[in-house]
Amino acid sequence: MFAVTAITGRVGGAVAETLLKSGHKVRAVVRDEAKGAPWLARGCEIAVADLGDAGPLAAALSGVEGAFILLPPVYDAEPGFPDMLPRIAVIREALHRALPPKVVVLSTIGADVAAPNLLNVLRLLEEALADLPVAVTFLRAAWFMENAQWDIASARDQGVIDSYLQPLDRQVAMVATADVGRTAAELLLENWSGHRVIELEAQLRVSPNQIAAAFAKALGRKVEARIVPRERWETIFREQGMRHPEMRMRMLDGFNEGWIDFRDLHALKRQGRTGIDEAIAGLVGPPDRI
């Protein structure tokens, strides 16, 4: 049996799907029992735990062959991540108590970067688990293709997507969440010792112009990418309700300036199967039929 956290999300759900299809049992770790109902119906064991208490989480991660760990993303982070540090501490304590023999931790491209930016939170998670005395894989995933879900309405209604990634022809490492979940599940089924880092991206890198072209193909209309000027970012993000936009802005700078990328010479490499056209088509859904 394998314990899967964040099972109600895209990545955790894909981890569980892959394990179930491979004939393995899954323990779904959920914040409340009702959220686990669909997985209970599929034969999963349910464990109720969250990142507020190490005790229940340790119990949920005990007695399994392996565990998938996902720290929920943070989008409006105060420098130093004071709201996230207690959650990281709970994960660390729970894993040290439970000691599942294999652990796959979702991390990110740029987790090795020290310069302040939004992705530092997963660097902190990796550092917190550095002394965990079991087999650990830090799966550093590229930019999620599904981030383009925020562009669906403007692409469909206006034929434009606003891009914070720039210049528009600059290709960035990306990956589909289905490939992240599938790869994490496959890693759980492997045998290894010690700690390792695996970098995961699609076979081809993707530019904002290619995202726009994928929307055009999926929607059957012309779609263009449009740069959002750097000097407008803070105003836009604050208007959207962010209180601490600086860390997000620096993350975007990192991608645009090239200092957030896969550059760990000791990391292993894996490739996703999904291209940007398929990922965008999946977000948009089938065309309307009259």
PyMOL commands that set and color helices and strands:
alter all, ss='L'
color gray80, all
select helices_A, chain A and resi 10-21+33-40+54-60+85-98+120-128+145-158+177-188+208-219+230-239+246-257+276-284
alter helices_A, ss='H'
color red, helices_A
select strands_A, chain A and resi 2-4+26-30+45-48+66-69+102-108+135-141+143-144+160-163+174-175+195-202+224-227+268-272
alter strands_A, ss='S'
color yellow, strands_A
deselect
rebuild
show_as cartoon
